[in-house]
Amino acid sequence: MWQEDNNRLTRSFKFADFVTAFSFMTGVALIAEKMNHHPSWTNTYNEVVIHLSTHDAGNVVTELDRKLATVIDKLYDTL
């Protein structure tokens, strides 16, 4: 579940292994590029942590962040 804190949405995603986590990141990257809205994230082995905020709006959470979060959730549910 996404948590809103410090003017950003954050969620951690866990996977069976690094390859699956990296595949997820690739999918998110393609979606983010199409939306022209790019996340801050980290990856450690099988865990991906994503932080969303809108830099152009002063680094706060906007509808664009919520929309991207929803699309990311849908992608995660398919894996």
N, C-alpha and C positions, 0 to 999 in steps of 0.2 A: 504494500500500500504506500502511496506517495505521502510524504510528510511535508508540510509547509513550515519552514523555519528560517529566520534570517533572510527574508526576502528571496527565498528560492524553494523550489520543489525538489525533494530528494527521495530516491528509492534505491534499494539494493536488490539485485537480481542474482540468484544462485543457479548454477548449472552442474551437470554431471562431470564436466571436465573443461579444460582450457579451450579446446577446439570448438565446443558448443558455445562457450561464452564469447569467443572471438567471432563466430558466425553471427551471433546476436548483435554484436557491435557493428559488424559490417552492414547488417540489415538496418540498424538504427542510423548509421552514417548515410546510407542511400536515401532514407526518408528525410532526414534532417537537411540534406543538401537540396532536395526537391522543395522543402518548405522554407529554405534559406534561413534556418534557425538551428543553430548548432549547440549541442550540450557540452557541459564540462563533465568529464567522467574519469574514472580510474578502473583499472582491471588488475586483479590479483588472482592468478590461476583460474578458479571457477566462479569468481564473483565480480560483477560489474556494478559500480555505484555511479548513478547519474544524478547530476544537479542541473536544474533548469531555472533560468531567469532571463529576462529580456534586457540585454545590455543597452539597446537604443532607448529604452524607457527608464533608464537610471538603475539598472540591475534590480528590478522588482519582478514579481510574478504577474504575468499578463495572460489573457485568453490564449495567446499563441503558445505559451508554455503548457497550459492545460490541454490544448489540442494535441500538442506533440506528446505529452504524457499519455493521453488516451490511445494514440496510435502505437506508442511503444508498448503499452500494456497488451494491445491486440497482437502485436508481433510476438511478445513473450508467451502469450497463451497458445500460439501455434507451435512452439518448440517443445 
